[in-house]
Amino acid sequence: MTGVLKEGAWKAKWIWGGEEESPRNEWRWFRHSFDYPAGLSPDAKATLWITADSRYEIYVNGKRIGRGPARYYPSTIFYDAYEVGHLLRKGERNTIAVQVMHFGISNFYYLRGRGGLLAELSVSPKSGEPQTLAATDGEWRTSRHGGHGRGISRMSCQQAFAERIDARQYDANWSSNDYDDRAWASADVIGEVGMEPWTSPQPRDIPFLTEEPVLPVSVLSLNRVQPYRLTAFIDNYALMKPQGQENANPLCYAGAFATTLRLQEEAEVRIMLNVGGFDIGNEVRGTLRIGNEILEAELAPPLRHFRTTLPVGDHLLLYTAFGPDHGGMQRIGIDCDKPIEWLQPLAARDGLIATGEPLMDETASTWREQAASQFASIGSLGAFTIVDFEDQSELFSEWKAASSALSEAVAECATLEELAGRGFPAKPIPYLYANDEDAFAPQFAKRVSEPYAVPLSLAQAAVSSADPGIVPVFADGDTEFTLDFGKEWSGYLEFELEAEPGVTIDWYGVEYRKGDYVQHTYGLDHTLRYITGEGCQRYTSPIRRGFRYLIVTVRGATKPVRIHDVRVLQSNFPAPQIGAFQSSDAKLNEIWEMARHTTKLCMEDTFVDCPAYEQTFWVGDSRNEALVGYYLFGGTELAERCLRLVPGSAFQTPLYVDQVPSGWTSVIPNWTFFWAAACVEYAEHAGDRKFGAEMLPHILFTLRHYAERLNGDGLLEIKGWNLLDWAPIDQPNDGVVTHQNLLFAQVLRQTAGLIAWAGGAKEDGRWCEETAAKLAEAINGHLWSAERGAYLDCIHVDGRRSDIFSMQTQVMALLSGVAEGERKGRLTGYLADTPNGFVEIGSPFMSFFYYEALMKEEGNVTRMLEDMRYNYGFMIDNGATTCWEMYGHTTMNRANENDLTRSHCHAWSAAPGYFLGAYVLGVRAAAPGWTKVVIEPQTGDLDWARGAVPLPDGGKVEVAWTASEGGISTLEIVAPDGVELDIRVPAACEVSTKRMKSLQM
């Protein structure tokens, strides 16, 4: 239930279990059984209230009823309410069971609090007092999830952890009513409602997300594979981070990592390394050595490969890593044609137990977590976390000096003892932070990959029937097959299979493959390692993933695994599909559908940039995503929630953080400006003056802080992540960047308009208007180049004027209204004919603004459609079912510059979902709240088009038109009777209008 405020005081207490207040990657179970009185009236309403830190799944009598909470700031954590009366058994014993997944680290969608669960079940008859049947307290029972492996890598710097489940180590019946939990411990009461850090819990502010089963459409491939003999992950970010720094900021450090390789025979050894910050550009050279030999890398970005021949015996492998590191895990693989093993290079110490064979009970899990891994680390030295809007030049100098010193020492010292003598001692790495039970590295560290034709018995795995898919067994290797789900989806992996115990099954989701090429998700551990119990078993992962292809590798089986069911529980914001578009151009229709599906997948409990790599609410991205969402799905709840979250980051910086709620304190000034603009656009779209009035203090708060950074020339000069587009434009992280000066001027004017409309203070309106006018004057006075007839990209912090000119800057000059008169005319011409040497648009995100400028200044829909066909058509021609983050002709922001893009599903790229409705159908708001609508179709080179545009309060405007001889000839409109229509077509056009009654709810 949405927005349901809990009435009365909480009876429940916050509870937790175990010895750690905020353990790293711990999944903890809680249970409580209670009697439901038989005498309660049939009309009694049973409501279960719950929240947890970090995430939860809740069950009533063994049935999972929900997940949560919606992402939050700790102080205002959201609680959920479920109606559960239909699940309770009157006059019988009932059980509530909860799985809490506590991250124990901050990331891009979570700020670290501490482990905790709060739950209360109350029954309210229509007459009489509410009765509390269950409330979290010391009577609840708790246990760690015995089959969950804590010692696993982060999924990505933006997210929490990948997943390893051992089905032999837990009872899948744990949530049921008849499970015996007497061996579990009593929960610890840790505080009353209102305790730190959850001082002011709030009711959930959006509906629960959907869960719709989606099945694969085919088994694409079958391979016999052998991974490298040794593979592992190392969480260098956690190991190198200075103690006490609780954030998700990027990290600079000087460090090194070591393991001992043992051979029984002389052999060639091949080493694969995937580690960020191996070098510091050309300033500090990274080093990898084995014993006395320093090896040179063969580069296959983002991987480094090394090879050497080693004699019998033990050999120290040692290599450097420096950062900047943002939490991406490093991977190492060792391969050899002879038996080889790796060992902890140091004797056990620091309370760590030496490595040993894994045991198979919960006590052993705890033992294993305390053990040392096969690796040791040196450092961290010169370590600090980066804050992009602060001057940290001195810290950078110290870090580079420390890195140079360590690099020199590693190049000169062949043993850990020598390094310790130079002041660089090593220490063993705990198993929790590095181990060889990694499912990701074996996906790309393969010594053998031999293709086979897919037999019909395996193809059955993608068919919904009673007959299972049979996974063949290879005598010498593992079995790998790929499931294709037809298009990208986002949600929770669920499967049912039958197997002997102890078989390892790795599930790995990827977004893109073409022929034999697989684009591996470097930077995203997109795996689930599942170790089978005996017999038939079903598992539903609680971790959200986004993928199209699912690579399944069965390891260690002696008889075929039988796949009964594989599915994705597609989960997104429950937005009805109201918007529609079809035209005489089949490719444009595909492009619109691609934009619709992309946007749907990126609507979670906030807008997110992508469903795979990040799942992060990027503030600037969401401005465009909201506009697209208005045209595709209608409704306003998700956009409003996103806008209200942003000011919560003021405790991190008054400039507001660029992704929230997040542990990364980062500022992209343009993203804050886009947020302010989106607040204005939302208020106008929804016709919500109250919202506008409530947001004005937050908007003015941050704009005034930005105004404090105007320099002596009246220009915004700021240190930060001064981003607009992934393109080679000149946008340094310090200095005067033209595009964000232009955006600042624009949003000041928009805010003045909101003040006038929403009833803000007149003096605030005057301040916005005057500041915008002075800024526009300064931009025109200092940032225009008469020689190039354009605005230059920036003035560097040393006063040097940029010699780079970009279309990005010119587009923003047109949209902001700063370019006027002859300058405006000249820049408008550039929209059709980019001058030689100007940087071109680099991403679909920037194309949104290009299309805005094109339609505002030229009104040339044909040019826009041609651009869509070229850029988005290229995606479709390369198998895309969702919009890519980047265009294929650029090389920035991807693991390998030859990749077509990084993310293959990115909602900031879904511009056609907005522009085809707004300009080809021609439906646009002409008054706040869409009480008046302009209908002005533009035919371009199309013969016909039809579709629908949602209205914010329900209903839609439907349009269908035909064209002849380049002009519109017929127009049919269906609209609610309360909407005023402003129809703008030539007099010769035949227009018919149908009105529908509006239902008052």
Stockholm file with secondary structure:
# STOCKHOLM 1.0

chainA/1-1001         MTGVLKEGAWKAKWIWGGEEESPRNEWRWFRHSFDYPAGLSPDAKATLWITADSRYEIYVNGKRIGRGPARYYPSTIFYDAYEVGHLLRKGERNTIAVQVMHFGISNFYYLRGRGGLLAELSVSPKSGEPQTLAATDGEWRTSRHGGHGRGISRMSCQQAFAERIDARQYDANWSSNDYDDRAWASADVIGEVGMEPWTSPQPRDIPFLTEEPVLPVSVLSLNRVQPYRLTAFIDNYALMKPQGQENANPLCYAGAFATTLRLQEEAEVRIMLNVGGFDIGNEVRGTLRIGNEILEAELAPPLRHFRTTLPVGDHLLLYTAFGPDHGGMQRIGIDCDKPIEWLQPLAARDGLIATGEPLMDETASTWREQAASQFASIGSLGAFTIVDFEDQSELFSEWKAASSALSEAVAECATLEELAGRGFPAKPIPYLYANDEDAFAPQFAKRVSEPYAVPLSLAQAAVSSADPGIVPVFADGDTEFTLDFGKEWSGYLEFELEAEPGVTIDWYGVEYRKGDYVQHTYGLDHTLRYITGEGCQRYTSPIRRGFRYLIVTVRGATKPVRIHDVRVLQSNFPAPQIGAFQSSDAKLNEIWEMARHTTKLCMEDTFVDCPAYEQTFWVGDSRNEALVGYYLFGGTELAERCLRLVPGSAFQTPLYVDQVPSGWTSVIPNWTFFWAAACVEYAEHAGDRKFGAEMLPHILFTLRHYAERLNGDGLLEIKGWNLLDWAPIDQPNDGVVTHQNLLFAQVLRQTAGLIAWAGGAKEDGRWCEETAAKLAEAINGHLWSAERGAYLDCIHVDGRRSDIFSMQTQVMALLSGVAEGERKGRLTGYLADTPNGFVEIGSPFMSFFYYEALMKEEGNVTRMLEDMRYNYGFMIDNGATTCWEMYGHTTMNRANENDLTRSHCHAWSAAPGYFLGAYVLGVRAAAPGWTKVVIEPQTGDLDWARGAVPLPDGGKVEVAWTASEGGISTLEIVAPDGVELDIRVPAACEVSTKRMKSLQM
#=GR chainA/1-1001 SS CCSCCCCSCCCCCEEECSSCSSCTTEEEEEEEEEECCTTSCTTCEEEEEEEEESEEEEEETTEEEEEECCCCCGGGCEEEEEECGGGCCTTSEEEEEEEEEECCSCBTTBCCCCCEEEEEEEEECSSSCCEEEEECSTTSEEEECTTBCCSCCBSCTTSCBCEEEEGGGSCTTTTSTTCCCTTSEECEEEECTTCTTCCSCEECCSCCCCCEEECCCEEEEEEEEEECSEEEEECHHHHHSCTTCCSCCCEEEEEEEEEEEEESSCEEEEEEEECTTSSBTTTBCCCEEETTEECCCEEETTEEEEEEEECSEEEEEEEEECCCBCSCCEEEEEEESSCEEEECSSCSCTTCBCCCCCCSSHHHHHHHHHBEEEEEEEEEEEEEECCTTSCCHHHHHHHHHHHHHHHHHHHHCCSHHHHHHTTCCEEEEEGGGEESCCSSHHHHCEEEEEEECCCHHHHGGGSCSSSCEEECCCTTSEEEEEEEEEEEEEEEEEEEEEECTTCEEEEEEESCEETTEECCCTTCCCEEEEECCSEEEEEEEEEEEEEEEEEEEEESCSSCEEEEEEEEEECCCCCCCCCEEEESCHHHHHHHHHHHHHHHHTBSSSBCSCTTTTCCCBHHHHHHHHHHHHHHTCCCHHHHHHHHHGGGGGGTCTTCCSBSSCSCCCCCHHHHHHHHHHHHHHHHHHTCHHHHHHHHHHHHHHHHHHHTTBCTTSCBCCCSCCCSCSSSCCCCSSEEEHHHHHHHHHHHHHHHHHHHHHTCCHHHHHHHHHHHHHHHHHHHHHSEETTTTEECSEEETTSCBCCCCBHHHHHHHHHHTCCCHHHHHHHHHHHHSCCTTCBCCCSHHHHHHHHHHIIIIICCHHHHHHHHHHHHHHHHHTTCSSCCSSCTTCCSSSSSTTSSCSCSCCGGGCTHHHHIIIIISCEEESSGGGSEEEECCCCTTCSEEEEEEECTTSCEEEEEEEEETTEEEEEEEEEETTSEEEECCCTTSEEEEEEECCCCC
#=GC SS_cons          CCSCCCCSCCCCCEEECSSCSSCTTEEEEEEEEEECCTTSCTTCEEEEEEEEESEEEEEETTEEEEEECCCCCGGGCEEEEEECGGGCCTTSEEEEEEEEEECCSCBTTBCCCCCEEEEEEEEECSSSCCEEEEECSTTSEEEECTTBCCSCCBSCTTSCBCEEEEGGGSCTTTTSTTCCCTTSEECEEEECTTCTTCCSCEECCSCCCCCEEECCCEEEEEEEEEECSEEEEECHHHHHSCTTCCSCCCEEEEEEEEEEEEESSCEEEEEEEECTTSSBTTTBCCCEEETTEECCCEEETTEEEEEEEECSEEEEEEEEECCCBCSCCEEEEEEESSCEEEECSSCSCTTCBCCCCCCSSHHHHHHHHHBEEEEEEEEEEEEEECCTTSCCHHHHHHHHHHHHHHHHHHHHCCSHHHHHHTTCCEEEEEGGGEESCCSSHHHHCEEEEEEECCCHHHHGGGSCSSSCEEECCCTTSEEEEEEEEEEEEEEEEEEEEEECTTCEEEEEEESCEETTEECCCTTCCCEEEEECCSEEEEEEEEEEEEEEEEEEEEESCSSCEEEEEEEEEECCCCCCCCCEEEESCHHHHHHHHHHHHHHHHTBSSSBCSCTTTTCCCBHHHHHHHHHHHHHHTCCCHHHHHHHHHGGGGGGTCTTCCSBSSCSCCCCCHHHHHHHHHHHHHHHHHHTCHHHHHHHHHHHHHHHHHHHTTBCTTSCBCCCSCCCSCSSSCCCCSSEEEHHHHHHHHHHHHHHHHHHHHHTCCHHHHHHHHHHHHHHHHHHHHHSEETTTTEECSEEETTSCBCCCCBHHHHHHHHHHTCCCHHHHHHHHHHHHSCCTTCBCCCSHHHHHHHHHHIIIIICCHHHHHHHHHHHHHHHHHTTCSSCCSSCTTCCSSSSSTTSSCSCSCCGGGCTHHHHIIIIISCEEESSGGGSEEEECCCCTTCSEEEEEEECTTSCEEEEEEEEETTEEEEEEEEEETTSEEEECCCTTSEEEEEEECCCCC
//
